[in-house]
Every structure is written in structure tokens, then in C-alpha cells.
Amino acid sequence: MKRTSMLVFVLAIMVILTSCLYADIKTPLDIDANETPIGSKVGTSTIESVLWLVAWGDASTDAAAKNGNISVVYHMDQEIFSVLFGLYSKSTTIVYGE
């Protein structure tokens, strides 16, 4: 019984702390990405934060489109980078289009 309780406790901690030390994730922001054209241009915009106290940047779709000289957005991705429970984090919006 003690061993089972310890195993359940360890598994619970692993689930709770997933990606707390380091995370580098890229995900689509489309629900039908397999049916969406990508386009020939790519633009990015980023926001960063440090120590949960200071944040800067513009991760909007508009900023990413302007940075890539895109007038028609076809698809978007999001990239998230985080270290040590978010002591430093960076979120990037990536847009594809023409």
C-alpha cells in the first residue's frame, strides 16, 4: 500500500510540474491546418518577460504580418519558450501568407 501511494504521489508531481523547468513548444493556431495554404511569406512577432515583473514586445498577428510584409494571412503558429517556472519566457506569433 505504501509503495502504491508513493507511486501515485510521484506521478501526480510529474503531471503538475510538466514543462516547469524548460519548455520549447510550437503549436498551430488553426483548427483546419491540413486544409489551409501556407503562403510564400513568413512574419514573426515576439513578447518576452523576466521574473514575472517585466514584459515587453508585441506578439500580435498584425505586428507579425507587418514584419513579414504580409497582407493576407493564411496560417498562424505560436512558439512558447519558458525556463524555470517562467522566470524567463518568450512567446512568438508566426504568420504565413502573401
C-alpha positions in Angstrom: 0.0 0.0 0.0 2.8 2.4 0.9 4.6 1.7 -2.4 1.4 2.4 -4.4 0.8 5.6 -2.5 4.4 6.7 -3.3 3.9 5.9 -7.0 0.7 7.9 -7.2 2.4 10.8 -5.4 5.4 10.8 -7.8 3.1 10.6 -10.9 1.0 13.5 -9.6 4.1 15.6 -9.1 5.3 14.8 -12.6 2.0 15.8 -14.1 1.8 19.1 -12.1 5.4 20.1 -12.9 5.4 19.2 -16.6 7.5 21.8 -18.5 8.2 23.9 -15.4 12.0 23.7 -15.8 12.2 24.0 -19.6 9.6 24.3 -22.4 10.1 24.9 -26.1 6.8 24.3 -27.8 5.5 25.2 -31.2 1.7 24.8 -32.0 -0.6 25.7 -34.8 -3.3 28.3 -34.2 -5.6 26.8 -36.8 -8.3 24.2 -36.4 -8.0 23.1 -40.1 -4.3 23.4 -40.7 -4.2 20.5 -43.1 -6.6 22.3 -45.5 -5.0 25.8 -45.2 -2.4 27.1 -47.7 0.8 28.3 -46.1 1.9 31.0 -48.4 5.3 32.1 -49.5 6.0 34.8 -46.9 6.6 34.4 -43.1 6.4 37.1 -40.4 7.1 36.9 -36.7 6.3 39.0 -33.6 7.5 38.3 -30.0 6.8 39.2 -26.4 9.2 38.4 -23.6 9.1 38.6 -19.8 11.6 38.3 -17.0 11.0 37.4 -13.3 7.2 37.8 -13.8 7.7 41.5 -13.3 8.7 43.0 -16.6 7.3 42.2 -20.1 7.9 43.8 -23.5 7.2 43.3 -27.1 4.2 42.9 -29.4 3.2 39.4 -30.3 0.1 40.4 -32.2 -0.9 39.0 -35.6 -0.8 42.5 -37.0 2.8 43.0 -35.9 3.8 39.6 -37.3 2.1 40.3 -40.7 3.8 43.7 -40.9 7.2 42.2 -40.1 6.7 39.7 -42.9 5.2 42.2 -45.4 2.1 40.0 -45.4 -1.3 41.5 -46.4 -3.3 38.2 -46.5 -2.7 35.8 -43.6 -3.3 32.1 -44.3 -2.0 30.3 -41.3 -0.5 31.1 -37.8 1.7 29.2 -35.4 2.7 30.0 -31.8 6.1 29.2 -30.3 6.5 29.3 -26.5 9.8 29.2 -24.7 10.0 29.1 -20.9 12.7 28.5 -18.3 12.4 27.8 -14.6 8.7 28.2 -13.9 8.5 31.2 -16.3 11.4 33.2 -14.8 12.2 33.9 -18.4 9.5 33.4 -21.1 9.1 34.2 -24.7 6.1 33.9 -26.9 6.3 34.2 -30.7 3.5 34.5 -33.2 4.4 33.2 -36.6 2.2 34.1 -39.6 2.3 32.7 -43.1 0.7 34.3 -46.1 1.0 36.5 -49.2 
